[in-house]
Amino acid sequence: MPTTYTGEDIDVLEGLEPVRKRPGMYIGGTGRPGLHHILWEVVDNAVDEATNGYASRIEVVLHEDGESISVSDNGRGIPVDDHPEKGVPTVQLILTTLHSGGKFDGSNYITSGGLHGVGVSVVNALSEELVATVKRDGQEYQQRFRQGTPVTGLDTTKESARGTGTDIYFRPDPDIFESVEFDPSWIREHLDVKTYLNRDLKIIFRDETSNERYELHHEGGIQEYLDYLVEDLQVSPIHDDVFMMEDDDLDGDGRLEIALQWTDAPKEQLHTFVNGIPTEDGGTHEQGLKSGIRAVIRSFMDTHDLVPHRLEIKGDDTREGLVGIVNLFHVDPQFQGQTKDKLNNPSVRSQVSGALRTELEQYLNDHSSTGEAIASRVVQAAKARRARRSASGGSSGRSGSKSRLQLPGKLADCSSSTPSECELFIVEGDSAGGSAKQARDRETQAVLPLRGKVLNAEQATLDRVQNNKELSNIVQALGCGIGDALDLSDLRYRKVILLMDADSDGHHIATLLLTFFYRYMRPLIEGGFVHIAQPPLYRIEAGKETHWALDEPDKEQILDEIRSDGRNPNVDIQRFKGLGEMMPDTLNETTLSPEGRRLLEVSIPDTERMVTEQTITELMGRDSSARFKFIMQHAAEADELDV
């Protein structure tokens, strides 16, 4: 073990060094998916040219060795002139610098799949060899790179070249990847989907390992793709006509295509895309689709009296057997992580839901036989779910003694069974829980005490999270599930309020809980359900007046205001060491009662999503170096730390 720790021990990674040092942060891993992900990055750049009307043809060649690939397009060609600020050819800048490109200000690309990926520079960094060939302005240019570093300048290889476009040849670095052998069938399938999503695009795939050539082009777009999916699933549609909708404006944020067909399949099959990128983990566009379908189907069934007496219709029932495609092109997509598996834009949910509701309502009214067939399928799903629940002796919803027996033993639930008026306070410890239980409104406010500091969800698997007593109690109390199984329609409370002591321990516990909600129940945050209570740290008695101060600066401001009045009342200051010290009436007045409390709604602005992801990963993850750096930078600010 080293006995000294000095500036010599600090590594400074420049250029593309961070990518080679930690490739998993940029491509998700160095296994088979990560290997193919760098190909998708190059293909997505070419598709962006086509999506925005600059290219019509892409050619992908898997070379005979099976370990190198070329991707070419007939777009405009990457700029080759010297960058005005950096003084190097722009193509070199794009290939050697993270977060460089022409997609950030919206002037060159209206929509882009590569907007928030770090793109071709990462491909370059992780390639043993990369060659960029550009045709534009009547000439052909070429530059070679090795492991992200230029090995030649930008050379003119042809003084007279016809057409325009870009060709990227790359060979992944075997020192980075577990294997550098590409899967031809996976490549073909991925490229085929691209042509379904872009009906005017033609992609040629040449597999030199088998001497096969595929010409991929689908003028039918996502409706043709839906037909293929239904046939591939070997299921039977319950209605012949496919619901199709297109919105070419979407409130000025892009355009939207949706294709839906209900089948006799035992579960739903949803395929969602943003700017041609498959979003495997869904996101706000998928949430909008689900909420729109649920609202329209329920309204149609109620209007036409198609719901059997005493049968509860849930959101999952309205989608059982559904095969659906959401193809969204958005001007400013905010993705979760570099691999872009999930869309995070909060506004997209309401945009997709609103657009779908308008079109689907009209469609069902104009095609009543289709609407009735779908309603019959929904009733069948609801009855099957009820039968399964009865067979297992379970129950759902807030009402009934069985559901209450399944709730955490420490939960002091509220008596109301209407989620829209109910609140859950998650409190720190039994002492604070006892005060909160006495202070609450028993009709609408529930209290769940936690024991000690909860598990750090950033460093835990889903299985470990679900097996953790404190976190599983929270999930049970909320009732809406966790991870991919989360359904906001089952949420038992309109507000989830973190009520912690106003000290460093309380802040730490709140941070751990927010990390848990962010990683495993993020729709609660995106839906505006999560809040942080702000109990006072001080009570200030000045004569006959009582003031409540959140923290030290708030206390000083209140005292300054009292002094500036010209009065000199006797001032008595009480500092609360914890919520357990507060009398129930005081806790109710300052923290629980909607009339007097101050709540902080937890939200993630669109512009801060990448920063939020990075902050939680660095400060709550396993690598302690970022935390050490943060502590050293801010140590001087911790003037009064509660320990």
N, C-alpha and C positions, 0 to 999 in steps of 0.2 A: 504493500500500500504506500502511495506517495505521501510524504510528510509535508510537502509544500503545495500551495495552490496559488499560482501567479498568472500574469497575463500570457506567459508562454504556453499555458495549458489551454488557452481559448482558441478554438478553430474558427477561422473566418472562411466561409465557402462563397466563392464568387462565380459569376456567370451561371453555367449549367451544372456546376459541382453539386449543389443540393439535390438535383434530380438523380444523379448517379449515386449519391450517398444514401438517399432514402427514396427509391423509385416507387415504393408502395403508396407514398403520400400523393403521387401524381397519377398513377395508373391502377391503383387498387391492389397490386400484388405483382409478383414476377412469375406466376404460373401461367397456365394456358390462357385464361381470360385476359391477363395483363399483356401477354404477347400479342393477342389479337386486338386488344384495345389500341395499341399504337397504330395498327393498320386503320382502325375505324377513325382515328384522329385525322389521318391523311385523306381518307375517303370523304370525311365530313367537310373538309375544306373544299374539295372538288364539288361536292353536292351543293354547298353554299353558293358557289358560282352559278350552278344550274337553277337553284331555287330563286335566285334574284335576277334571273333572265340573262346571264352573261355566258352560259354554256349550255349545250344540249347533249353532249356525249362525254362519257367517261370510260376509260379502259383500264382494267386492273389485270396485271399479269403476275401469276405465281410462277417464278422461274424454275428451271429444271431441277435445281438443287433442293427445292421445297423450303428453302430457308431465306429467300430474298424475294422482294416484291417491288413492282413498279406501278404507280398510279398516275395516270395522265388525264388531262381534261383539255377541252378546246375553249377555255375561258379567256380572260384578259391577260393572264400571265402575271406572276408576282412582279412588282416594280423592281427595276434593276438600277435606277438612278441612285446617286449618293443621297443618303438621308441628310436633310438640312442641318440637323443638330449633331448627329453622331459622326458624320463624315465618312461612312462606309456604305457600300451598296445595300440598298434596302432589303434585298433578298437575304443577304448575310445577316442583317440585323434581326429579321424575322426568325431565321433558323438558329440563332445563337442567343436570343434574349427572351426570357420569360415575360409574358404579358405585353408582347409587342404584336402589332397587326392592324388591319384596317377595319376592324369590326366594332370598335368601342364607341365611336361618335355617331354611328347610324347613317353616315353620309354615303358610304360605299355599299353597305349591306343592310337591307330593311330588316330581314330576319336572318339568324345565323345559328347553326348548331354548334359552332366552335367558339361562341362568344365568351364563355366563361371557362372553357378548358384552356390549358396552357399550350395545347396543340402541337404543331409540328416541331417546335423547339425541343419539346420533351422527346419526341421521336428521334430527333437528331442526337440528343444527349445519350439515348439508350441504344444507339445503333453503332455497330462496329464500323460501318461505312454508310454514308448517305451522299447521293449525287442529285443536285437540283439542276434541271434543264428548263430554261424559260425561253419561249418564243414571243416576241413583241417588237413593235416598231420595225418590222422587216428583217430582224436579225435573231440569231439564236445564241443564248448565253449559257454557260455551265460553270458550276462551282462544286468542289468536292470537300467533304468533311469526314472526320474520323472522331468518334466518341464526342461529338458536339463541337469539335474544334476545326476551323478551316485549315485544309492542307494545300489548297490552291487559292488564287484570287479568282475573281469573277472574269472568266475568259470568254471572248467571242469565238464561238465554234463555227458559225456560218454567217457570212456577210449578207447573204440573201436567203431569207427563210419565209415560206408561205404560212399564213395563218398566225394564230396566237394560241397560247396555252402554257400549262405547267406540267412537267413530268418530275415526280419524286421517286427515285430508286433508293431503297434502304435494305440493309442487312442487319437484323437485331444482334446485339452483342451477347455472345454465349457466356460471358463473364457476369452478365446481369440476370439473364433468364434461365429458368430451370431447363427449358428446352426451347430451341429456336425453329422447330419444325411446325409450319402452318397447317391448318386443317382445311383442305379445299372445299369440303361440303359445307362447313360452317361459313366460310367466306361467301360461297355462292348464295346460301340462304340469306345472309345479312344484306348482300347487294340486291337480291331480289326484292326484299322488303323496301329498300330505298326507292325502287322504281314503282312500287305500288303507291307509295306516299307522294311521289312526284310523277304524275301521269305523263308529263311531256319529256321525261328523262329517259335516255337509253344508256345502258351500261353493258359493255362487253367484258366478259371475264374469260381470260385464257389461262387454262391450267396446263402448264408445260410438263408437269409431272406425269400427266396421263394423256397429253396431246388432245385435250378436249376444249371446245370453245362454246361459250354460252352467250346468247344475245338476250338481254333482259329488258323487257319493255311492257308496260301494262297501261293501256289507254283507259281502262275501266277504273283506275284509281283504287280507293279504299273499298268501294263496293265490290269490285272484283276480288280484292283481298279478303273481304268478309266471306264471300262465296267459297274461296279456297279454304279458309279456316274451318267453316262449318263442314265442308266435305272431308277435310283432314281429320276432324274430331269424330267423324262417323256418327253424327247425331242427326236427328230429324227436326227441321224447323216446325214450329206450331203455326206459323203464318207464312204465306208465300212471298209477300212483298217485303222488301228490306226498307227500313226507315233510314233515309239519308237526309242530311242537312248540311248546308254550307253557309257560313257567315264571313263575308269578305272584308269586314271592317272591325268587328269586335271592339267597339268603343275606341277605335283608333289605335289599338294595341297590336293588331295583327289580323289573322284569319283563322277560321276554325272549320274542320270537317268532322262529322260524326256519322258512323254507320252502326245500326243496331238490328239484331234479330234474336227473338226468343226461340229456344229449342227445348227438347226433352232431356238435355244434359242435366246431370245431378247438381252442378254448380255453375257459377258464372265464369266467363272467360273474357277478361278485359285486356286490351292491348292499347297502351297509350304512348304517344310520341310528342316530342316538342322539337320543332325545327328539324325534323327528320331523325332525332335521337330517340331510341327506345328508352322510356323511363320505367325501368323494371320495378321500382318501388313506388310507382304512381306519383302522387303529389296533389297539389291543389286543383289541377285540371280534372283528375280522376274523382276527387271529392266533389267537385261541382257537378260532374256527370251523375254521381250517385245521388246527391241531394235533389237534383232536377228530376231524375227518374222517379224517385220515391214520392215527390210532391205531385207529379203529374198522374202517376198510376193511382195513387190514393184518391186524388180528386176525381178522376174518371170513374173509379169504382163507386165512390160515394154518390156521385151525380146520377149514375145509372143503377143505383141500388144493387150492386153486385157483390157486396160483402155479406156473407152469411151472419146470422145473429150470433153475437158474442164471440166472434172470431177476430182475434187481434192480428192485424197486418203489420209486419215489421219491414224495415228497409231491405234486409237480406231477402225476404220473400219476393219483393218486387223485381229482384235481379236474378233469381235462381233460373238457371238455364240460359241466361243471356250471353250472347257472343257480341262483343262491342269493340269498336275502334274509335279512339279519339286522336285526331291528327291536328295538332295545334302549331301554328306558326306565330311566334311572339317576338315583338321588337326588342324586349329586354328580359329574357328569361333569367330567373335566379335559381340556380341549381344547388342541390346539397352535395358538396364534395366535387372533386375534379372529374370523377367518372360519370357525373351527370345522371345518376339513377333516379333522382327525385326532384320534382319541381316545387319551388317554395313560394312563388308569388302569391300573396294573400288575395289580391284583387281578382286573380284568375278564377277562383272558386265561384264567386258571384257572377262573373262574366259568362262562364260556361253554363252555370246553372240557369241563368236568366235566358240566354239564347236558346238553350235546349227546351226549356219549359214552353216558350212561345211556339216553337216549331212542333214539338211532340204533342202538345195539346191540340193544335190544329189538325195534325196528322191523325190522331185517334178519333177526333170528331168526324173527319172526312172518311175514315176507314173503320166504321163501327164494328165490322166483323173481326178485324184484326185486334181492335181494342178489347172485344169480348173474349177472344182467344187468349190474349195476354192475361186478362183478368182471371180467367179460368185457371191458367198456369200458376198465377200468384196464389189463388185460393188453395190449389193443390199443395203448393210449397208450405203455406201457413198451417194447413191441417197436418202435414207430415211432421213439421217442426213441433206442433202441439202434441202429436202422438209420441214423438221421441221424448219430449219433456215429461209426459205423463208416465211413460214406461220407466224413466229413471227417477221418478218421484220428485223432479225439480219443478221450479217455478221461475217466472221472470217478472220484472217490474218492481215497483216500490211497495205495492200493496200485498197483503197476505202474510201470515206468520211464517210460512216456509222461507220466503225471501229474507226475512229478518233473521232467521236462524243461520243463514249463510253469511251474514255480515260479521265483520270483526267484533270480537267480544268487547273491546274497549271503546267502540264507536257509540257515542250518545247521539242517536239519530233524531231527526226532527219528525214531528207528527204529520206534517203536510205530505201528500203523495203527488204533488204537482212539481216536477223538476224545475220549471221556469221560475218558481219563487223560492227555491231552496238554496242554501249556502252550506258549504263544508269548510270548517276551520281546522286546519292541520296544525296542532300545537306541539310545543316542545316540552315533553315530560308530564308526569302525572300531576305535579303541583300546579302548573299553569293550566293543565287540562281540567283540574277541579275548579279553579276560578272561572275558567271559560264556560264550563257547564252550568255554573250558578248564574253567570252574567248573561247568557244567551237568551234569545227568543226561542223557546222550545218549539214553537209552531213551524218556524222556517229555518232555524240555524242548527246544524249538527256539528259535533266536536269529535275529532279523532286525535287522541294523544299519541305521541311517539316516544320511544324509549331510547335516549342517547342519540348519537350521531348515526345517520343512516349510511348505507352502503354507497360508495362512489360508483355510480352506474357507468361512468366513462371507462372504468377499468374492469368491468364485469360483463360476462356474457348474459344473454337473455335468460338462459336457464338459471343462472345464479341470481339474477334479479328477481325472477319469479319465486325462487325458493327463499328469498330473504323475507323474514317475518314482517318487518316494518313496511317495506315496499309492497309486499303482497297484500297487506292490510289496506293500503291506500287504493290499490287496484280493485280489491273487493268492494270497498266502500263506494268508489265511483261507479262501478258496475258497467263500464263501457268497454272493457277489454284492454289489451295492451299490444303494442307492435302492429303487425299487419292485421290482427283481429279486432283492432279498435274501431268502434262504431259510435259516433257521437250521438246518434239517436237514442242510445241506451244510457247516456250520461244522466246521473241521478241528481245533479246539482248544477244550477246556472253559474255559480261562482265557486271556485276552489281557492281558498284564501290561506296563504302561509302566514301563520301567526307565531313569530319567534321573539325571544328577548332582544332588546335593542342593544346588544353587545356583540363582541367579536365571535363568541360561540354561536349566538343566534344567527349572525350573518353567515357563518360557515355552514350551519345546518340548512339555511335557506338556499345557499349556493348548491349544496349536494342535492337538494330536492329539485331545484331548477334544472340541474344537469340530468337528473332522472326524467323529468317531464320532457326536456329537449330531446333526449336520445330515444325514449321509448313511448312517449305519449304527446308528441309534438302538435297534433291537431288541437289539443286543449289550449296550447299557447296561441296557435294561429287563429283559433276561433274566439279569442279574447276571454277565455274562461278562467285563466290563472291570474291571481292577484297576490300582492304582498301587503299585509297589514303593516301599518306604521304606528305602533304603540309609542307613547311618549316616554322619554328617558327621564324627564324632569317635570315636577309640578312646582309652579312658582306662585306663591301666595303674596300678593301685594295689596295690603289693606283688605278691602272687601272683594277684590278681584282675584280670579284664579286663571292662570295661564298654563298651557301645556307645551313643552318644548320637546321636539323630536330628538335633538342631539345637542352637542356643545355649541356649535355656531348658532343654532336656533335659540338656545338659552341666552347667549350673549346679545342677540338682536332684540329679544324681548326685554331684557334688562336695560338696554340702551333706550328703547322706546319709553319705558317707565321713567327713566331718569330725565329724558328730554321733555316730559310733560311739565317739568317744574315742580312736581310733587315729590315728597320724600317719605313715602309710606314705609312701614316696616315690611321688609321682604324676607319671606321664609322659603327656602329652596329644599325640596325633597328629591333625592335621586332614587329611582326604582332599580333595584338590583336584578329584578326579574318580574315576569308577569304574575308569578305566584305571590308576590308581595302586595299586589293591587287588590283592593277590596272589589267584590263583584260589581258594585254600582259604578266604581271608577272605571273598571275595565269595559263595562257596557257603554258608558258615556263617551269614552275616548277612542275605543277601538272596535267595538262590535256593532253599536247602533248605527244604521245607515245615515242618521241625521248628524252625528258628530264625528264619525270616523274619517280617516284619511287612508284610502287604498291606492296602491300603485299597480296599475295594470301591466302585466308582463307582455311585451310585444317585441317583434324583431322587424325593424324597418327594412324594406327591400334593399336599400343601399348598404345595410350593415350585415347582410346574411353571410357573406364570405368571411367577414371579420369575426362574427359570432362563432362560426364553425371553427375557425383557426384558434380563437381564444379558448374555447372549451377543450379542444383537442390538446392544446399546449399546456393550459393551466390545470386541467383535471386528468390528463392522460398519464401513462406510465413513465414517460420520459420526464425526469425531474429537472433537466437543464433549463427549460423555459421558466419553470417556477422559481428556480434559484435566481435567474437573471431578473425576473419581475420583483422578487423580494429585495434584491440588492438595489434595484433602481428606486424602490419606494420605501425603503426602510426608514428614511428620515421623516416620512410623513406619519409614521405610527408613534405619535407623541404620547398617546394615552391608551395603551392596549390593555384590555381586561384579561387578566390571567389568574 
